[in-house]
């Protein structure tokens, strides 16, 4: 049976969780293996998986891989598919497992009750030898492997799929579509990558152009023409070394808003057509006509207005305004520190109090960075399924300094950060002179720390706020596809 594969339906009661799953350290029993999966994969991700299976069934394109257990006749060890089997087991009886929080047990019970008839009691699976099973899961989980393994989609492939088969379009999708429709330009993504194009159209830039994703009619020919000029300008900057992948809202505004204002002053943009009403009747038609007339009158009456009347970028958030803790479950003990520190920073930001409490602000920010990085390392696993934190903790007897944690990210970023946020990490934390060294000076020599010199309020603008929000979403499972 070396490379033979038998495909047939197997009862869930005949399946045994793989105790030596590469996702985690070897477990002493099935329940411990399930607990480790629950923690390492992320409890919210596991709940999401259980909900998807209950509502939509198992993915027929990914059959579990089973190996017969010689020691237990009629039993099969699950070499691939342990997350799915764990999800099905916790759906059948959430109260049985102490590692699940009370609120999540209630949610799982509700999911199971709502989808009782759809939750499978059997699975269609592949049964093979241990040697063949290991070769199959290696192809599935270890990357491209010179063409032998899976080749994941990039941003451009995902965009094509969404445009062809999905229902969601964002501003960049409309710009690329209309550039081809209006001007037969179909190579913008060759001038600048799709992710970089998305990056330049922050809210302030979109608002200045008048783009509204809920109103496709807002993507008029003159606005698309201006958007193309912005992309070309960004591409020039990117080629000259000012990498767009490192831009944040303030960078895009600084580079692009003057172009928008100059264009609007010399050639005012056309009025934005009203969205087509779902129930087109006399009232909606009259309202649309009236709206267009009001806009036209306003434009004629204000043709000599100064630059100040043109769209302005929004106010830059103060310090840590915009820190998003909403995805973190208060029921998970590992999140408590992040939530507590984050709420204190939000209070300081809300009261514009950094100048009054510079040392407290800096120390709290350092504590948040450290807590988020540690929690993130505990939730992410390496190619062998081990939490990244375990490697770092072993090297430092469990107490690594923040500098060592940052160096670990620089050394082992594969699977920890996506390409965009790796650049952001390098920009705001990799160069430790910008944030980390001033904070260390604060801790060890507070008498030498001078807030005006180190500009604490500007630290989040370096990309730190964006990076922290990304890591927090990773921890809470919001970035899972």
Secondary structure as UniProt FT lines:
FT   STRAND          6..11
FT   HELIX           12..14
FT   STRAND          15..17
FT   TURN            19..20
FT   TURN            22..23
FT   HELIX           30..41
FT   HELIX           43..56
FT   TURN            60..61
FT   STRAND          64..68
FT   TURN            70..71
FT   TURN            73..74
FT   STRAND          76..80
FT   HELIX           82..92
FT   HELIX           94..96
FT   TURN            98..99
FT   HELIX           102..114
FT   TURN            115..118
FT   STRAND          122..127
FT   HELIX           130..141
FT   HELIX           145..147
FT   HELIX           155..165
FT   HELIX           171..183
FT   HELIX           188..191
FT   HELIX           194..200
FT   HELIX           203..209
FT   TURN            213..214
FT   HELIX           216..218
FT   HELIX           221..239
FT   TURN            240..241
FT   HELIX           244..246
FT   HELIX           249..266
FT   HELIX           282..301
FT   TURN            302..304
FT   HELIX           307..309
FT   TURN            319..322
FT   TURN            326..327
FT   TURN            330..331
FT   HELIX           333..335
FT   HELIX           336..350
FT   TURN            351..352
FT   TURN            354..356
FT   HELIX           358..379
FT   TURN            383..384
FT   HELIX           388..395
FT   TURN            396..398
FT   HELIX           402..411
FT   TURN            414..416
FT   HELIX           419..425
FT   HELIX           426..430
FT   TURN            432..435
FT   HELIX           436..444
FT   HELIX           446..448
FT   HELIX           451..454
FT   HELIX           456..462
FT   HELIX           464..476
FT   TURN            477..479
//
